[in-house]
Amino acid sequence: MDKRNHLDQPDDKTFSITVNGRPESVEQDELSFDELVDLAFANPARGPLIVFTITFREAGGRISEGELDEGQALKVRDGTIVNVTRTDQS
C-alpha cells in the first residue's frame, strides 16, 4: 500500500463547504450541479420553466471561482463557497 496516498486522501475525509450561507459537510470532493441544488433547497421543484444558477468561489479545481453550468460538477475543498439561485421563467 502506498502510505503517501493513504495519508494525503483518507477514505473518510469530509469537506466543510458553505451553500447559500449555510455550512454543509460533504463526503465527496466533487459535487454535481444537481447535488448542489439539492443541498441548497429541500425538495427543489424542477421543470422546464425553473432555472437554477450556481456560482462558486474558493473551489478545489483548476478554476477556483465562476459559474457552474447544468451537467457540470464542482471539485470542492474545505472553505468552498457556493450560491444557488432559483428563477421561475413563468
Secondary structure as GFF3:
##gff-version 3
##sequence-region A 1 90
A	DSSP	alpha_helix	3	8	.	.	.	ID=ss1
A	DSSP	beta_strand	15	19	.	.	.	ID=ss2
A	DSSP	beta_strand	22	26	.	.	.	ID=ss3
A	DSSP	beta_strand	30	32	.	.	.	ID=ss4
A	DSSP	alpha_helix	33	40	.	.	.	ID=ss5
A	DSSP	beta_strand	50	57	.	.	.	ID=ss6
A	DSSP	beta_strand	66	68	.	.	.	ID=ss7
A	DSSP	beta_strand	73	75	.	.	.	ID=ss8
A	DSSP	beta_strand	81	88	.	.	.	ID=ss9
###
